[in-house]
Amino acid sequence: MIPLHWFLLVAAGMFCLGLFGVLIRRNVVAILMSIELMLNAVNLNLVAFWRYLAPEHINGQMFAVFVFAVAAAEVSVGLALIISIYRNRDDVNAGDLNLLKW
Amino acid sequence: MNLPTLESINLLAVLPVLIVFGWTLVLLVIDLFIPSGRKYWTAWLGILGLLGAAVALAVRFIDARGAAVTAFDGMLTVDGFSLFLQAIFILTAVIGILLALDFLPRHKIERGEYYILLLFTTGGMMIMSMAADLIVVFLALELLSIPLYILTGFARPRADSEEAAMKYFLLGAFASGFLVFGIALTYGGTGTTSLVGVFNQLAEGEPSRDLALVGMALILVGFGFKVAAVPFHMWTPDVYQGAPTPVTAFMSVGAKAGGFAALMRILIVAMPAVGEAWGMLVAILAMLTMILGNVVAIAQRNIKRMLAYSSIAHAGYILVAVSAAQRPEDAPLAVSAAIFYLLTYAFTNLGAFGVVLAVEREDGSGNLLEDFAGLGRSKPVLAAIMTLFMLSLTGMPVSAGLVGKFFVFQAAINASVGNPWILAAAIVGIVTSVISAFYYIRIILIMYMQEGEPQVVLKPALTVALALTALATLILGIIPAPVFQLAKDALLTLVG
């Protein structure tokens, strides 16, 4: 059987990729995708922990289901906001969101 | 496998939050039949629902007599702490609706959804204060946040409101990524998601404690974003400035209190075994938050932005109280100081934003400090009320703010025996309070000393909200003892 820490390493790698994406991408849609990657890393972690540490309780699996249900709700709000901004500015570059500062 | 029974679900204990959610769902349908232009009906019906929840809360409080019970098979804890915070949330929501009542039509953004979203996020906050399981913490946090993202962008297509919503959404989602990763690691370290289980596992000194420690740090990051603690505060000024003013008022109080509710429950109830670790981290965060918030607020020209930095600073004072709760024997006093501070801050800040709202013009301008010039002559009562709020935010005598700060620093100094971090945080807190006087008192000077013609629109609902908050600020400042006794009795408990 594959040891637990392999899963954890993959999940940590995915989380860092997502983090990196949020920090360097300029397009808001790409940032949103990177955030999804972070949440999926969490899901991988949760399911792996559930399988290896506490398979007798269903908590971990349930949690993963909740995480992607919430992620879907979040994305629907996010995409609505993106479309609303796109209509105003014809562009969804995070660097151009600069009306409010200092 | 034991199936849930009617006793273990215990619907009566969570009746207030059920009323809020149930009534909001009904209101969602009723709102369809209310003609546009008469959406204030939705608002009044919303307030009616909140009053119903308040009655249920009062009955629950009298019934419980301080005893804590669980609901939904230990997923929720209804203890004194959660009852006290739920009262704060209901009050905040009522005042939030009153503030919005004539602001929305004046700015031509009157839609019934506003009140419904506000009620949903209030429900999320109420669940947050009761959450006894990490899954519920996450769900409640999202339930609180997602409607707030929409409310922030409610003045669309105004560009600044949209931009604020986008920034809030991206950083909020980013932060909840950290939070849920931290929760996953805590789950990995302890094998359970219930706070009682986490407490037991950590107390036994499991070898996988390290994993839970990393998880705790990431949870702290996630909540740091929510309560606007430095260095996770970047979104706060932009969002507070861009959001419609009633939304800013509501979320500066509600979202902060919600974040602190869950943060305190996780750290103090579930993780006292690693208290030294988080106590130090929280104390450092508190110091950074108070220093940066208070110093940068001095440089602001826009009052909403200034109040945003002020709200960052106040998160710092509450963090001092949280760090003082790191040892179980100090926890009760520190927690009661924190929740009492949240109450005083709620009234004062909602009131201050109420005055900002009265001075704001239809096109969204009128938020600069200079726009308050001459208020002392043209509207003496309004200026006097604003003076009271500013003095209370500074922490001057005869105002709620002083009492709140006094209890926080008292708790911190009590807990600081042999712990230099808490002592340092308390000292930084006292020094930065003095610094904060500079920018709060500047507003008072501008109102009374400078000539100007402010355009003030004061409608009945706003007047009621201002009178309520000003009275509460005064009363809490003069006779705080009864309410502080309530906060002292509001114990944070571990049951399950």
Interface residues (C-beta under 8 A of the other chain):
Chain A: L8 F15 G18 V22 V28 I31 L32 I35 M38 L39 A41 V42 N45 L46 F49 L53 A54 H57 N59 G60 M62 F63 F66 V67 V70 A73 E74 V77 G78 L81 I82 S84 I85 R87 N88 R89 A94 L97 L99 L100 K101
Chain B: L134 I135 F138 L139 E142 I146 Y149 I150 G153 R156 P157 A159 D160 E162 E163 A164 A165 M166 K167 F169 L170 A173 F174 S176 G177 V180 F181 I183 A184 L185 Y187 G188 G191 T192 T193 P237 D238 Q241 G242
